[in-house]
């Protein structure tokens, strides 16, 4: 059996980030991929919301970053390099590594409540009034009690739908005895089946997208209140 400290290092975020697939040309690899990622994470944690802001964070903290991250080139990545990194990052690869990390360090006990919700990425929306537009959305599995994100799935709304993505996430998590809370979009037979099949529970909102069920629930509520 592995020593606990060795095991923790093996599954540390830094170690896992070194496993990111690097698709850059050899000539363009001025900085290791995990260094670019760590700088991006720290910048976002400091409130950066754009490539320019991330690059500014790197410049403002140049000496500390070079020392703590052991950057051998003696310079921090430029805005162009950071932008290229963000634009070409393999999301699926990152998603799997993130799940490996959270699965190792976040203890989920039976009886916990997990919320699943999808949010559109603001920068990908061109016209909020156009229901047919193509934009990116992230579906997040969130641990309410500890306020931690456990898993994130990406959706291209022109090619994919949030409903099957949520079903996929529930099956991927491989949990039992959990209560999932979802909004009315997921009042779907297949979603409920996926939850009960994995021996979990659910609380799902109901609106007019399920008219018969909505009417039945309203009728039942009136009977009980009466």
Buried (B, 14 or more C-beta within 10 A) or exposed (E): EEEEEEEEEEEBBEBBBBEBEBEBEEEEEEBBBBBBBBBBBBBEEEEBEEBEBBBBBBEEBBEEBBEEBEBEEEBBBBBEBBBBBEEEBEEEEBBBBBBEBBBBEEEBEEEBBBBBBBEBEEEEBEEEEEEEBEBBBBBBBBBEEEEEEBBBBBBEBEEBEBBBBBBEBBEBBEBEEBBBBBBBBBBBEEBBEBBEEBEBEBEBEBEEEBEEEBEEEEEEEEEEEE
